[in-house]
């Protein structure tokens, strides 16, 4: 618990322009960022050329460039870090797809994304596109998916970040799963045509 408070205090100091706070913060959060990166990469294809350490390093460079963010707390920091890692991997997938002229799309398990009983593989780019569409329709549900799946937060933690009740978080999760399932199924049908 003291580490959580320490992280929050360092984030506030960083907000206030303390470069030494950033230097103190990174060694404390590095292991958690590395675990987060490993979690992302376990859904990637075998032989992925980005390793967890490289993903953490790239995310770190982008995190320290976040001068407009007013860090609220530790959870907020890791949510932003998870979003940055997701964007790095999506960009990597897009670049790879462009290199192969449409082939070699990155795959993740739909079951892992939306916890459905039926197992399918989903293009990482299609998942990102679906989340972007969901954000246009319902920002909170999109954020909830990011918090639960990409950041690995519990329902309780995600509800706290979003400032909603636990029941609302669970209801939004069920609706988001159904919405994503429908959108990703459309994507699969479009690819088969």
N, C-alpha and C positions, 0 to 999 in steps of 0.2 A: 504494500500500500504506500509506503514512503517513496518508493521508486515512481509510482504513478503521480504522486504529488510533486516529486522532484522534477519529473518530465514536464508537468504542467507549468511549474514555476520557471523552468528553463525556456519553455515555449513563449511564455509571457515576456520574459527578459529579451528573448530574440525579437519578439514583436516590437519591443522598445528600442531596438537597435544594438543590442549587445552581441558583438561577434564572439566574445568569450563564451556566452551562453550556448551558441551553436557548437563551438568546439567541445564543450562539456556534454552537450546533448547527444551528439552522434555516437560516441562509444556506448552510451547507455541504451540507445534504441537500435543499435546495429543488429544485435541478435534477433530481435523481434522482426526487423525488416528482412533479415535473411530467412527466417521461418515463413514470412509472408511470401517472399519470392519463391521459396521451395514449394509452397502450396500452389502458387500459380503454375509453376512449371510441371507439377505432377499431372496436370491436365493436358499438357502439350504432347505432341507426337514423340515417338522414340527418336533419339539422335538429334534432338533440338540443339542448335548451335549456341544458344544463349544459356549460360549457366547462372545459377542463383546469385553468385557474387557479382557477375557483370550486370545483372538486372538491378541489384541493390545499388551498385555504383552509378548506373545511369539514372536511377530514380533519385539518388542523393543529389546528383548534379542539378536535376530539375527541381527538387525540393528547396535547395538553398537559393534558387532563383525565384522562389515564390514570395515576392515582396508585397504583394497585394493582400495576402491571406492574413487575417487576424486569428491566430491560433487560439482555439477555445480551451482545449485540453488534449490529453494523450489520445483519446479515441478519435478526436477530430484529425489529429496529425496522422494517425495510421489509416484513416479513411482516405485522406488526400493521397497518402503514399500508395495505397492500394489502387486508387484511380489512376495515378501516374504509371504504376507498373502495368496495369491493364492497357493503357494507351500505348506504352512502349511495345508490348507484345502484339497488339493489333497492328501497329505501324510496321513492325517486323514482318507480320504475316502478309500485310499488303505489299510490302517491298518484295518479299519472297514470291508472292503470286505474280507480281509484275515481271520479275526476273524469269519466271517460268512461263510467262504469257498465259496465265490463267490456270496453270496446274499447281499441284502441291499445296492446296489450301490447308491451313492449320485446322485440326479437329479437337473438339472437346466433347465430353459425354453430356448429352442433354439431361440425362438422369442426374448427373452431378450438379448441373446448373439449376434445374427446377425440380429436382427430386421426384421425378415421375417414375412409375413402375416400369414403363416401357423403355428399354434402352435403345438409344440412337446416337449417331455421331452428328455433331453440328459444327459447321464452319465457324471459327472464331470471329471472322469478319462479319458473318451473318448474325452472330450473337450480339456483337457490338452494334450493328445496325439496328437490330431489334430493340436493344436497350435505349438507343438514341430515339427511336420512334416512341417507345414507352415514355421516355422523359418528356416528349412533346405532348403526349396525352395526359400523363400523370407523373409529374416530377417526383413526388414522394414515393411512389411504388418503384420507380427506377432507382432511386437512392437506396431504398430498402434492399433491393436485389444486390446492389453494389456492396452494401454494408454486410449483408448476410453471407453472400457467396464469395465475393472478392476479398473482403476484409476479414471474414471469418467471425463476425460478431454474433453473439447470441441474440435471441429475440429481445431480451431485456436491454442489452446494450444498444441495439439498433433503435429500439423504442425511445430510449433516453436521448440518443443523438438527434432523432427526428422530432423529439418532444411530443410523442403520441403515447397512447396507452398500449399496454401489452396486447390487449384484445384487438385493437386496431392494427397493430403490427402484424399479428397472425392472420387477420382477415385480409389485409393488403398483400401479404405474402401469397396466400391462396389465389387471390385474383391476379397477381403478377405472374404466378406460375402458369395459370390458365392462358393468360394473354400471350406470354412468351411462347408457350407450346403452340398456340394457334399461328403466331407469326413465323416461328421457325418451321412449322409444317408447311406453310405457304412457300417459304424459301426452298424447301426440299422439292416441293411440287414444281416450282418454277425451273429448278435445275434439271428435273427429269423430262420436262417438255422439250 
